[in-house]
Amino acid sequence: MEENHMSSIMGWFRQRFGKQRNDLDQVQPGKCSQTCSSGHSSISAKPSASDQPLPSVLSSPYRSSLRYDVFVCHNDEDSDLAQSLASFLEAPSSGLRCYLHERDCPAGGAVSTELLQAVQDSHCWLLLVTPNFVKDDWCLYQMHQVLSEGPMSQRIIPAVVNISSSSSSISAKPSASDQPLPSVLSSPYRSSLRYDVFVCHNDEDSDLAQSLASFLEAPSSGLRCYLHERDCPAGGAVSTELLQAVQDSHCWLLLVTPNFVKDDWCLYQMHQVLSEGPMSQRIIPAVVNMPRSQLPLELRFLFTVDLNTNKEFGYTLVYKTVLHYLKDMSEKEKPSSASQSDG
């Protein structure tokens, strides 16, 4: 398994920079051995124990633009296997740079923040998919972070151990039908903010909020959600972090329940959202076990999503509402960008 995945990783680098390397070779031909008739040195996909030089792509400026070559996502029970793989990739004959959270995450740092930074600072993402992995919510969270960074990307390398494809719901593809994600999710406007959906909810409704977020963040949906219990860095000022998350989200979903309307903290977040965009398409009240007459006055005249009758239908409606907003704003931004370029 290790040699196959080493070849996959090295193959990604060669494909990405093969043309650039050939162009450079034409300008500055490499020094060849006496037995070479082509005038150019070749690169082997497999690292050798001999004294052969490392592939030239490992000295490319692009490679140096990120800190790590491979982010290794794994369950703690599989640490020995992860470390064995990393040792192979980092050997002098291989020359790659790996990220292992148990080794490279700074002591005292906010783990979720550090991992997200490491994901963004890695060229490839290796998912060590084992029976432990698919049962670990933290591994699945990291997987969704990776998929949100590069769905359908050659950068994602699932390495499967002791698990059949039929027993796993993990896939680097965004849907069972192989349908691509909506093009708006690759738009510059969407990338301008860190989150697509800020989920405001009472702690008693955390299970429902996490269920909704899992639906929206699934590979077939591809959205990026903010949940305070998961994404708020430990030790940070909660009000400051939440305000930043509100400002860094395209849409704001208010999970309105009896618990929500009794919670001063939820109402504070609601008012923060309303102050950012009153009467805006960005505000999505999702109502559970609440008649309209009992909704906060500020929300009674807004479009609401009913999660009482059919939760999956409601989740889908939330998803489509977010996509509609992103598409609408992306199209509005195009004329503005065109006029600025003309000027």
C-alpha positions in Angstrom: 0.0 0.0 0.0 2.8 2.4 0.9 4.6 2.2 -2.4 1.4 2.6 -4.4 0.4 5.7 -2.5 3.9 7.1 -2.8 3.7 6.7 -6.5 0.3 8.4 -6.5 1.6 11.4 -4.6 4.7 11.7 -6.7 2.6 11.3 -9.9 0.5 14.3 -8.8 3.5 16.5 -8.5 4.9 15.3 -11.9 1.6 15.9 -13.6 1.2 19.4 -12.1 4.7 20.5 -12.9 5.8 18.3 -15.8 5.2 21.0 -18.4 7.0 23.6 -16.4 9.9 21.3 -15.9 10.2 20.5 -19.6 10.1 24.2 -20.5 13.0 24.8 -18.1 14.9 21.9 -19.5 14.7 23.4 -23.0 16.2 26.6 -21.7 18.8 25.0 -19.5 19.3 21.4 -20.5 20.3 19.2 -17.7 23.6 17.4 -17.6 23.0 13.8 -18.7 24.9 10.5 -18.2 26.9 9.0 -21.1 24.2 6.4 -21.7 21.4 9.0 -22.1 20.5 9.7 -25.8 17.6 12.1 -25.2 19.6 14.9 -23.8 17.4 15.1 -20.6 17.5 13.3 -17.3 14.4 11.2 -16.3 12.5 11.2 -13.1 11.5 8.0 -11.4 8.1 7.7 -9.6 9.7 5.5 -7.0 12.3 6.7 -4.5 15.5 4.7 -4.6 17.8 3.6 -1.9 20.7 4.4 -4.2 22.3 7.8 -4.5 20.0 9.0 -7.3 19.0 12.7 -6.9 15.5 13.6 -5.7 12.9 14.5 -8.4 13.6 18.1 -9.6 9.9 19.0 -8.9 10.7 18.9 -5.2 12.8 22.0 -5.7 10.1 23.9 -7.6 8.9 27.3 -6.4 5.3 26.0 -6.3 6.2 23.2 -4.0 7.9 25.7 -1.7 4.7 27.8 -1.6 3.1 25.5 1.0 4.6 24.1 4.1 3.6 20.5 3.7 3.3 18.1 0.8 0.9 15.6 2.5 -1.6 16.1 5.2 -2.2 12.7 6.8 -5.7 12.4 8.3 -6.1 9.4 10.6 -7.7 8.0 13.7 -5.5 7.9 16.8 -5.8 4.1 16.9 -4.1 4.0 13.6 -1.2 6.2 14.6 1.4 3.5 14.1 0.3 3.0 10.5 0.2 6.7 9.8 3.7 7.2 11.3 5.0 4.3 9.2 3.6 5.8 6.0 4.9 9.3 7.0 8.4 7.8 7.7 8.4 6.2 4.2 7.4 9.5 2.5 9.8 11.6 4.6 12.8 9.3 4.1 15.9 10.9 2.5 15.2 8.9 -0.7 11.6 10.3 -0.9 12.0 13.8 0.4 8.4 14.7 1.1 7.1 16.8 4.1 4.1 15.3 6.0 1.8 16.7 8.6 0.8 14.4 11.5 -1.4 16.1 14.1 0.1 14.2 17.1 3.5 15.3 16.1 3.1 18.7 14.4 0.1 20.4 16.1 1.6 23.0 18.6 0.9 22.3 22.3 -1.7 24.7 23.7 -3.1 25.6 20.3 -6.8 25.4 19.3 -6.8 22.0 17.6 -9.6 22.8 15.0 -7.8 26.0 14.0 -4.4 24.3 13.7 -5.8 21.5 11.6 -7.6 23.8 9.3 -4.4 25.8 8.8 -2.5 22.6 8.1 -5.1 21.5 5.5 -4.8 24.8 3.7 -1.0 24.6 4.0 -0.7 21.2 2.3 -0.5 20.2 -1.3 -2.1 16.8 -1.0 -4.5 15.3 1.6 -4.2 11.6 2.4 -7.2 10.1 4.2 -6.2 6.9 6.0 -9.6 5.2 5.8 -10.0 2.4 8.3 -12.8 1.0 10.4 -11.7 3.4 13.2 -11.7 6.4 10.8 -15.3 6.0 9.7 -16.5 5.8 13.3 -14.6 8.9 14.4 -16.5 12.2 14.2 -13.2 14.1 14.3 -11.8 12.3 11.3 -15.1 12.9 9.4 -14.8 16.6 10.3 -11.3 16.7 8.9 -12.5 14.8 5.8 -15.2 17.4 5.2 -12.7 20.2 5.6 -10.5 18.6 3.0 -13.5 18.1 0.6 -14.5 21.7 1.1 -11.0 22.8 0.0 -10.9 20.6 -3.1 -13.9 18.4 -4.0 -13.2 16.1 -7.0 -9.5 17.1 -6.7 -6.4 14.9 -7.5 -5.1 16.3 -4.3 -7.3 13.9 -2.3 -5.8 10.5 -1.8 -7.9 8.0 0.2 -5.8 5.1 1.5 -8.1 2.3 2.5 -7.2 -0.4 5.0 -9.4 -3.3 6.1 -12.6 -1.8 4.9 -14.6 -2.6 1.8 -16.0 0.2 -0.5 -19.6 -1.2 0.1 -19.3 -0.8 3.9 -17.9 2.8 3.8 -19.8 6.0 3.0 -16.4 7.8 2.5 -15.7 8.9 -1.0 -13.6 11.6 -2.6 -16.5 12.2 -5.0 -19.3 14.5 -4.1 -22.2 12.2 -4.9 -23.1 8.7 -5.5 -24.3 9.7 -9.0 -20.9 11.4 -9.8 -22.7 14.7 -10.4 -20.4 17.7 -10.1 -21.0 20.3 -7.5 -22.8 23.5 -8.6 -20.3 25.8 -10.4 -21.2 28.7 -8.0 -19.3 26.8 -5.3 -16.1 27.6 -7.3 -16.9 31.2 -7.8 -14.5 34.0 -6.5 -17.5 35.5 -4.6 -18.1 32.3 -2.7 -14.4 32.1 -1.8 -14.4 35.7 -0.4 -15.8 34.5 2.9 -14.7 31.5 5.0 -18.2 30.0 5.7 -21.3 29.5 3.6 -23.7 29.1 6.6 -23.5 30.3 10.1 -25.8 28.0 12.2 -27.2 29.8 15.2 -28.9 27.5 17.7 -29.5 26.7 21.4 -27.2 24.1 23.0 -30.2 21.9 23.7 -30.7 21.7 19.9 -27.1 20.7 19.1 -28.0 17.3 17.7 -30.4 18.9 15.2 -27.9 21.6 14.3 -25.2 19.0 13.7 -27.5 16.8 11.7 -28.3 19.8 9.5 -24.7 20.8 9.2 -23.7 17.2 8.2 -26.3 17.3 5.4 -25.0 20.7 4.1 -21.3 19.7 4.4 -21.7 16.2 2.8 -19.6 15.6 -0.3 -22.7 15.8 -2.4 -23.5 19.3 -1.1 -20.1 20.8 -0.5 -21.0 23.7 1.8 -19.0 25.1 4.7 -20.9 25.5 8.0 -20.0 27.3 11.3 -21.1 25.6 14.5 -19.9 27.4 17.6 -19.4 24.2 19.7 -17.1 22.8 17.0 -15.5 25.8 15.3 -15.1 28.4 18.1 -11.4 28.3 19.2 -10.9 27.2 22.8 -9.9 30.1 25.0 -11.2 32.8 22.7 -13.7 35.5 23.6 -16.9 33.8 22.6 -18.8 37.0 21.6 -15.8 38.2 19.6 -15.4 34.9 17.8 -19.2 34.7 17.0 -19.3 38.2 15.7 -16.3 37.4 13.4 -18.0 34.2 12.3 -21.2 36.1 11.5 -19.2 38.6 9.3 -17.3 35.8 7.7 -20.4 33.8 6.6 -22.5 34.3 3.5 -25.8 33.1 5.0 -27.1 32.9 8.5 -29.4 30.1 9.6 -31.4 30.6 12.7 -32.6 27.3 14.2 -35.7 28.7 15.8 -37.1 26.3 18.5 -38.8 26.9 21.9 -35.3 26.7 23.4 -34.0 29.3 21.0 -36.6 32.0 21.9 -35.9 31.5 25.6 -32.2 31.8 25.2 -30.8 35.4 25.6 -27.6 34.3 23.9 -29.4 33.1 20.8 -31.4 36.3 20.7 -28.2 38.3 20.9 -26.8 36.3 17.9 -30.1 36.8 16.1 -29.8 40.6 16.5 -26.2 40.5 15.4 -27.3 38.8 12.2 -30.3 41.2 11.7 -27.9 44.2 12.1 -25.7 42.8 9.4 -28.5 42.3 6.9 -32.1 43.0 7.9 -34.7 41.7 5.4 -31.8 40.0 3.5 -31.9 36.7 1.6 -28.9 35.8 3.7 -31.1 35.2 6.8 -32.8 31.7 6.8 -35.0 31.0 9.8 -35.5 27.2 10.1 -38.5 26.6 12.4 -39.1 23.5 14.6 -42.1 23.1 16.9 -43.0 26.8 16.7 -46.2 28.4 15.2 -45.5 31.6 13.3 -47.4 33.6 16.0 -44.8 32.6 18.5 -41.8 33.6 16.4 -39.8 36.6 17.5 -41.4 39.7 15.9 -38.3 40.4 13.9 -38.7 37.1 12.0 -42.4 36.9 11.4 -42.2 38.6 8.0 -39.3 36.6 6.7 -39.3 33.5 4.6 -39.0 30.5 6.9 -38.1 26.8 6.4 -40.4 24.3 8.2 -38.4 21.4 9.7 -41.4 19.8 11.4 -43.0 17.7 8.6 -40.0 16.5 6.6 -36.5 17.3 7.9 -34.7 16.1 4.8 -37.0 18.2 2.5 -36.3 21.2 4.8 -32.6 20.5 4.7 -32.7 20.5 0.9 -34.6 23.7 0.9 -32.0 25.4 3.1 -29.3 24.1 0.7 -31.1 25.5 -2.4 -31.6 28.8 -0.6 -27.9 29.1 0.1 -27.0 28.2 -3.5 -29.6 30.7 -4.9 -28.1 33.5 -2.8 -24.5 32.6 -3.9 -25.5 32.4 -7.5 -27.4 35.7 -7.4 -24.6 37.6 -5.7 -22.0 36.0 -8.0 -23.9 37.2 -11.1 -24.3 40.7 -9.6 -20.6 40.9 -9.0 -19.7 40.1 -12.6 -20.8 43.4 -14.1 -19.0 45.3 -11.3 -15.8 43.4 -11.9 -16.1 44.0 -15.7 -16.6 47.7 -15.3 -13.6 48.0 -13.0 -11.4 46.1 -15.5 -12.7 48.4 -18.3 -11.9 51.5 -16.2 
